[in-house]
Structure formats: structure tokens, C-alpha cells
Amino acid sequence: MSNYSTNILIVDDTRANLISLEAILEGENLNILTASNGNDALKILLKRKIDIVLLDVQMPGMNGFEVAELMRANNKTKDIPIIFITAINKEEEYIFKGYELGAVDYLYKPISNEILKSKVKVFVKLNEQTKIIEEKTRALEEKIAQLELVEKKLNHLVRIDELTGVFNRRAFEEMFNLEWARTIRSNGSFSALMIDIDNFKNFNDTYGHLKGDECLKDVAKIIEKTLRRITDEVARLGGEEFIVLLPETDSEGAELIAEEIRKNVEGLQILNEGVDTSRFVTISIGVSSVIPTRFIEKKEFIDCADKALYIAKKNGKNMTYVYK
């Protein structure tokens, strides 16, 4: 026996006919519901999930054709198969009217038990196959959704620096290319901050690499926290070096952000004893700003930030230098 049951609604104004049809279909893996008029039938159809309707044509008040017409006008019931039951007219015009209203078949009274079972079985089988397909489709959609989620997580992971949690060099390249092209279109300013932790070798030698990793995490976190706009991004390029991309930001705005980052890092008060510049971990920042055009090389723009960083280091560290 199939695991998929079928809900069938039998509509007939004669009680004896309802009982007779129920008896014939008993044991056919059907959940049988009955209605003795069109209004009751429509109420059931709107409340319950019905798979097939056996619908008497000749009924007082609302006849079968009228019920079918109302069913086809409702989104919930418009696709339910209807088998009309009639004891009258077999003329083509009459039959065509039923099919026009969505009938899938006709049964003529007096009804043959075997014909009724045979016709209903066809639609029961179709209903079962439909439910199997729907179930497999749902399972497939769930599987696809799971795979998309896994892919999304993997894509996220390959773009994130494992230690610090900020973007890695690969993600930086992607973001840089996209924002550079976008800023060319908007004819706006673009700035980059090249950031390096001062005397980081001394820190690692003094406190060990585990503390060094904690320091990198703390610095990355405070840089990220200082950036307030959704378009501003920080990435770790490797070692103790970070880069911040600031689309739509001129050199003055970039210098203000750089100084805020520098002060916030120093404000962490991470001890770095044994160096001349400060008792605490500090950073040096090189700032490069430009209005991008298709004639300016992206690499040259980043090289300028690198040069500015070198000057900041050379001039005493724990400072910001804007490339002129």
C-alpha cells in the first residue's frame, strides 16, 4: 500500500448516493469526505486539502457546473481534478460545458463499481506521483540550499584571515578592483592606509608568538571597530601589515581616520617593553589618496601608500604620513 493517501470529496444531494459511493471506494487508500450541496462542498474545499472531487451535476440550489466554476475562480481550488457524475444529457454540447469548466472525466448513472474504481485509481496514482515529485523537489531544494550555504561559508572562509578574522590578501584584491572601478565611474576620491605594527619583532621575541598572535587580533579588531562606513574595509596583507581601503575619501578625511586608528591602537596599552619609541604597541600608517582614472595604475597608488609608510617608520614610528 502506498504511503501517500488521497483526499477525495464526494458531492451529491442524495444521501443514498453518498453512502453507495463511499462503500464502493472503501479500501482504496482514500480519505473520503462528503457534502450534500454546493455550499458545503466549497466550505470543505477551502478548509481542507482535497485531491479529487466527484461532483454531481444535478443538485438543487447550486448545481455542479456552478460549483466547478467557483472552484476554477479560486487559486486554492482551481487545479483540483473534477469528475462529474450525471444521470442526464450525454450530448456533446453538455459534455463540452463540463470540460470547459475543468472536468477531467464524466461518470454516468447508474455507476458501474469497476468503472468508478478504475477512474478514481487513475487519479489516485497521479496524485501519489505528484506528491512523490513534490517531496523529491522539496528534498532537492533543501539540498541545494544546504550546498549554497556551505559554498557561501567556504567562500567566506577563503576570503578571511584565519588568525585575525579580517579580510585576507585575496579578498583585498577583489575589493580593491571593485571599488577602484566603481570610484572611476563616480569620479570620486579614493584613499588607502598602509599600516604596520611598530617593533613587532621585539614584541614576539619578548613575549612569545602566542602573545604576538593575540596582539595581531587586538590590533585588527580595533582597526575594524574604528571604521564606521560599510564601504571601508581592512585586510591583513601578511605578518604585522594591514591595509585599509577608503572609497570616496580624500586625503584629509583619510588622515583623520588614520590618526584615529593610530590613537586607538596605542590606547589599547599593550606593553612592548625594550623599545625606545613607546612602552606600548604602536602602529605607523602611510596614506595615499587619488582621484582614480583609467590612466592611473592601481599598483602605483598602493606603492605610494607603501612609500608613505616607509617615511613614517623612518621619521620615528607611531605616526601617520600622507604621501605628497
C-alpha positions in Angstrom: 0.0 0.0 0.0 1.2 3.5 -0.8 2.4 5.8 2.0 0.6 8.7 0.3 -3.2 8.9 1.0 -5.6 10.8 -1.3 -8.3 13.1 -0.1 -11.5 12.7 -2.2 -14.6 14.9 -1.8 -17.9 13.3 -3.0 -20.7 15.9 -3.6 -24.3 14.6 -4.1 -27.6 15.8 -2.8 -28.9 12.3 -2.3 -27.8 10.6 0.9 -28.1 7.1 -0.5 -25.8 8.0 -3.4 -23.2 9.3 -1.0 -23.3 6.1 1.1 -23.2 4.0 -2.0 -20.2 5.8 -3.5 -18.4 5.7 -0.1 -18.9 1.9 0.0 -17.6 1.4 -3.5 -14.4 3.3 -2.8 -13.8 2.0 0.7 -10.3 0.4 1.0 -8.8 2.3 -2.0 -6.4 4.2 0.2 -8.7 7.2 0.2 -9.7 9.7 2.9 -13.3 10.3 1.9 -15.2 13.5 2.7 -18.8 14.1 1.7 -21.1 17.1 1.0 -24.8 17.2 0.1 -24.8 20.6 -1.6 -22.6 23.1 -3.4 -22.2 25.5 -0.5 -21.0 22.8 1.9 -18.6 21.4 -0.8 -17.0 24.8 -1.3 -16.5 25.3 2.5 -14.7 21.9 2.7 -12.6 22.7 -0.4 -11.5 26.0 1.2 -10.7 24.4 4.6 -9.2 21.1 3.6 -6.6 19.9 1.1 -8.7 18.0 -1.4 -7.0 16.0 -4.2 -10.1 14.8 -6.3 -13.7 15.8 -6.4 -16.6 13.6 -7.5 -19.3 16.2 -8.3 -22.9 15.6 -9.0 -24.2 17.8 -11.8 -27.9 18.0 -10.9 -28.3 19.5 -7.4 -30.9 21.9 -6.1 -29.7 25.4 -5.4 -26.1 25.4 -6.8 -25.6 22.8 -9.4 -22.3 21.0 -10.2 -21.3 23.3 -13.0 -21.7 26.3 -10.8 -19.6 24.7 -8.1 -16.9 23.9 -10.7 -17.0 27.5 -12.0 -16.4 28.9 -8.5 -13.6 26.3 -7.9 -11.8 27.4 -11.0 -12.0 31.1 -9.9 -10.2 30.4 -6.6 -6.4 29.9 -6.6 -6.6 27.2 -3.8 -9.1 25.0 -5.7 -8.6 25.8 -9.4 -6.3 22.9 -10.1 -8.3 20.1 -8.3 -9.4 17.4 -10.7 -13.2 17.2 -11.1 -15.1 14.0 -12.2 -18.7 14.9 -13.0 -21.4 12.5 -12.1 -24.6 12.8 -14.0 -27.7 10.8 -14.9 -28.7 13.2 -17.8 -27.7 14.6 -21.1 -24.8 13.0 -23.0 -24.9 15.5 -25.8 -21.6 16.9 -26.9 -22.6 20.5 -26.0 -23.4 19.4 -22.5 -20.3 17.4 -22.0 -18.1 20.2 -23.5 -19.5 22.6 -20.9 -18.2 20.3 -18.2 -14.8 20.0 -19.7 -14.7 23.7 -20.3 -15.2 24.2 -16.5 -12.3 21.9 -15.8 -13.7 18.4 -15.7 -11.2 15.6 -16.2 -13.8 12.9 -16.7 -17.5 12.0 -16.6 -19.4 9.2 -14.9 -23.0 8.3 -15.9 -25.6 6.9 -13.5 -26.2 4.2 -12.8 -22.5 3.9 -12.0 -20.5 0.7 -12.5 -18.5 -0.1 -9.5 -15.5 -1.2 -11.5 -15.6 1.8 -13.8 -15.7 4.1 -10.8 -12.8 2.3 -9.1 -10.8 2.3 -12.3 -11.3 6.0 -13.0 -10.6 7.0 -9.4 -7.5 4.8 -9.2 -6.0 6.7 -12.2 -6.2 10.0 -10.4 -5.1 8.4 -7.1 -2.0 7.2 -8.9 -1.4 10.6 -10.4 -1.9 12.2 -7.1 0.6 9.9 -5.5 3.1 10.5 -8.2 2.6 14.3 -7.8 3.2 14.0 -4.1 6.4 12.0 -4.7 7.6 14.6 -7.1 6.8 17.4 -4.7 8.6 15.6 -1.9 11.6 14.9 -4.0 11.6 18.5 -5.2 11.5 19.8 -1.6 14.3 17.5 -0.7 16.3 18.7 -3.7 15.6 22.3 -2.9 16.7 21.7 0.7 19.9 20.0 -0.5 20.6 22.9 -2.9 20.0 25.4 -0.1 22.4 23.4 2.1 25.0 23.3 -0.6 24.6 27.0 -1.3 25.1 27.7 2.4 28.2 25.5 2.5 29.5 27.3 -0.6 28.8 30.6 0.9 30.7 29.6 4.1 33.6 28.3 2.1 33.7 31.5 0.0 33.7 33.5 3.2 36.4 31.3 4.8 38.8 31.6 1.8 38.5 35.4 2.0 39.1 35.7 5.7 42.4 35.8 7.5 42.3 32.8 9.8 44.1 34.4 12.7 42.7 37.9 12.9 39.2 37.4 11.3 39.6 40.4 9.0 39.8 40.0 5.2 42.9 38.4 3.7 45.1 39.4 0.7 42.8 37.6 -1.7 39.8 39.4 -0.5 41.7 42.7 -0.6 42.5 42.3 -4.3 38.8 41.6 -5.1 37.5 44.5 -3.1 40.2 46.8 -4.4 39.4 46.1 -8.0 35.7 46.5 -7.5 35.9 49.8 -5.5 38.6 51.2 -7.9 36.3 50.6 -10.9 33.3 52.0 -9.0 35.2 55.1 -7.9 36.3 55.8 -11.5 32.7 55.8 -12.6 31.7 58.1 -9.7 34.7 60.4 -10.3 35.3 60.4 -6.6 38.4 60.3 -4.3 40.0 57.0 -3.1 42.4 56.6 -0.2 44.3 53.7 1.2 46.1 53.3 4.6 49.1 51.0 4.8 49.5 50.0 8.4 52.4 48.3 10.1 52.8 47.4 13.8 55.9 49.0 15.2 58.7 46.9 16.7 56.6 43.7 16.3 59.7 41.5 16.2 60.7 42.8 19.6 57.2 42.0 20.9 57.4 38.4 19.6 60.9 37.9 21.0 60.0 39.4 24.4 56.5 37.9 24.9 56.4 34.9 22.6 54.4 34.1 19.4 51.2 33.3 21.2 51.1 36.8 22.7 52.1 38.0 19.3 49.0 36.4 17.8 46.8 38.0 20.4 48.4 41.3 19.7 47.6 40.9 15.9 44.0 40.0 16.8 43.6 43.0 19.1 45.1 45.5 16.5 42.9 44.0 13.7 39.8 44.3 15.9 40.4 47.9 16.9 41.1 48.9 13.2 37.8 47.3 12.2 35.9 48.9 15.0 37.3 52.4 14.1 36.0 52.1 10.5 32.3 53.2 10.6 31.2 53.2 7.0 30.1 49.9 5.4 32.4 50.6 2.3 35.5 51.0 4.4 37.4 47.7 4.7 40.5 46.4 6.4 42.6 43.4 5.3 45.7 41.7 6.6 48.3 41.5 3.9 50.6 39.3 6.0 52.8 39.4 9.1 52.0 42.5 11.0 50.9 44.5 8.0 47.4 45.7 7.3 45.7 47.8 4.6 42.5 49.9 4.8 40.6 50.8 1.7 38.6 54.1 2.0 36.4 54.7 -1.1 35.0 58.2 -1.6 37.5 59.6 0.9 40.1 62.4 0.1 43.5 62.8 1.8 42.2 65.0 4.6 39.5 62.5 5.5 41.9 59.6 5.2 44.4 61.3 7.5 41.7 61.9 10.2 40.7 58.2 10.1 44.4 57.1 10.1 45.1 59.2 13.2 42.0 57.9 15.0 43.2 54.3 14.3 46.7 55.1 15.4 45.5 56.6 18.7 43.0 53.8 19.3 45.8 51.1 18.9 48.1 53.0 21.3 45.1 53.3 23.6 45.0 49.5 23.9 48.1 49.9 26.1 49.6 46.5 25.1 53.0 46.5 26.7 56.0 46.3 24.4 58.9 46.9 26.7 62.5 47.2 25.4 61.9 49.7 22.6 62.7 53.5 22.6 59.6 54.8 20.9 56.9 53.8 23.4 56.2 51.4 26.3 53.1 50.2 24.3 52.4 48.6 21.0 52.0 51.3 18.3 51.5 51.5 14.6 52.8 53.5 11.7 50.5 54.5 8.8 51.1 55.6 5.3 48.3 57.4 3.5 47.8 57.5 -0.3 44.9 59.4 -1.9 43.9 59.9 -5.6 41.0 60.5 -7.9 41.1 57.3 -9.9 41.1 57.3 -13.7 41.7 54.6 -16.2 45.1 56.2 -16.8 46.3 55.7 -13.2 47.8 52.3 -12.2 46.3 50.7 -9.1 49.8 49.3 -8.2 51.2 52.9 -8.3 48.5 54.0 -5.9 49.4 51.2 -3.4 53.1 51.8 -3.9 52.5 55.4 -2.8 50.9 54.2 0.5 53.9 51.9 1.0 56.3 54.8 0.5 54.4 56.9 2.9 54.6 54.1 5.5 58.3 53.8 5.0 58.7 57.5 5.7 56.5 57.3 8.8 58.8 54.5 10.1 61.9 56.4 9.2 60.7 59.6 10.9 60.2 57.8 14.3 57.3 55.4 14.1 53.9 55.8 15.9 52.8 58.4 13.3 50.8 59.0 10.1 52.4 60.2 7.0 50.4 61.4 3.9 52.1 60.8 0.6 52.5 64.1 -1.3 
